[in-house]
Amino acid sequence: MSEKHSVSIKPARNLLGSLRVPGDKSISHRYAMLAALAPGRSRFDNFAPGADCASTLACVRALGCNVERDEKGAVVIEGLGPQLHAPNAPLDCGNSGSTMRMLSGILAAQPFTCELIGDESLSRRPMKRVIEPLTQMGAEIHSNGDRAPLRIIGAKLHGIDYSPLVASAQVKTSVLFAGLLAEGKTTVAEPARTRDHGELALRAFGAEVERTKNTVSIAGGQVLHPLEAFVPGDISSAAFFLCAASIFPESNLVIDGVLLNPTRSALLDVLAAMGSRISIVRVEESHGELVGTIALVPGQGRHVRIEGALTALLIDELPVLAAIAPFTAGGLEVRDAGELRVKESDRLSAVTRNLQAMGAQVKQTDDGWRIPGGQHLHGAEIESYDDHRIAMAFAVASLRAEGETLIRNAGCVAISYPAFFEDLEKLVER
Ligand code: S3P
């Protein structure tokens, strides 16, 4: 669990300068899990530094793989192949839904039984979404009313055609990982397109993955090869600085080496609609993932509405977009974001309460918010609800508030971005 300290944030004049953000969390989880299944030595530079990916590494180690940091700080994993070792204690996924859901896909196909546990927040989150398809594929899974702890009795799996009801990259990836280890072909038909790092990572490790407009298929029994890769900077972490810069007319921000995968970069279109001028240079491809440099200069924009497929693509950026919405010219409306209620905290209510504490006008609906622009907010005591993205989103909003803001239980930023407050201070001008 995160450290329970408070951080106080003073108002700023603007954000100026350049930085690199930590390696992408979604990609790091997937690379570590697939490295376990690829016999031989995989090596990842810029592996995500937060507690979430450390949970995945600890699980991979407990499943029999040697996991180390080399002299350059890169993560090195000695993969075992499709069959892992039975752990001798429950696998602790900490706060990480990605670890629990995606690893379940691999564990469902193992010739042993194991238990997956998590912290208080993770133990509240819905797991039926992975229990259902993995059970259909042949595993037996016991849970606490469709929540953790999960007891997974692995089996010889068979491929399925699966159409999840929720748009979830974690579910898609979990089923594809199980599909890799199953007999026959597995197809997932998504209700809305979600991030495709699972597919790209499988290909990077040598598997063939077929895609149509809204389906992804994998044939079981493919053998992976190890991978050496540099993990691109996490655009969901960059989002906090980009959003902060966008609300000060004099800002000028450059972020280097950021993930630009189109299933993750919709934030840039939203910030452009909100008025920022964004340029992207030095774009390269690395194992199927686009990486480049983003430069942002703020400006006055229009009202923005995020709904439907766009909501699914922006799911992790919605808290910070909502936190800056009062300072934008046109305000923001978010719809179809009911999934926010089952993230690390109920992010829908957490954002509403914190905005209200700062004196903002905000209308919370069943599945989103309506937040008028052109508002003035004041400093307040903010509750992180032990949710890293809530703490960081409101650190950003605090920069434009009048007076000082106290973010309570701010240590949870270490889930995805341990050096967040230090990096923010480096860019802020007062
Ligand atoms: C993730 C997918 C999203 C996202 C999470 C990471 C992933 O969750 O919120 O932070 O790496 O696949 P869902 O798939 O549950 O929407």
Residues whose N, C-alpha, C, O or C-beta is under 5 A from the ligand:
A	BS01	S3P	S26 S98 A167 S168 A169 Q170 V171 I315 D316
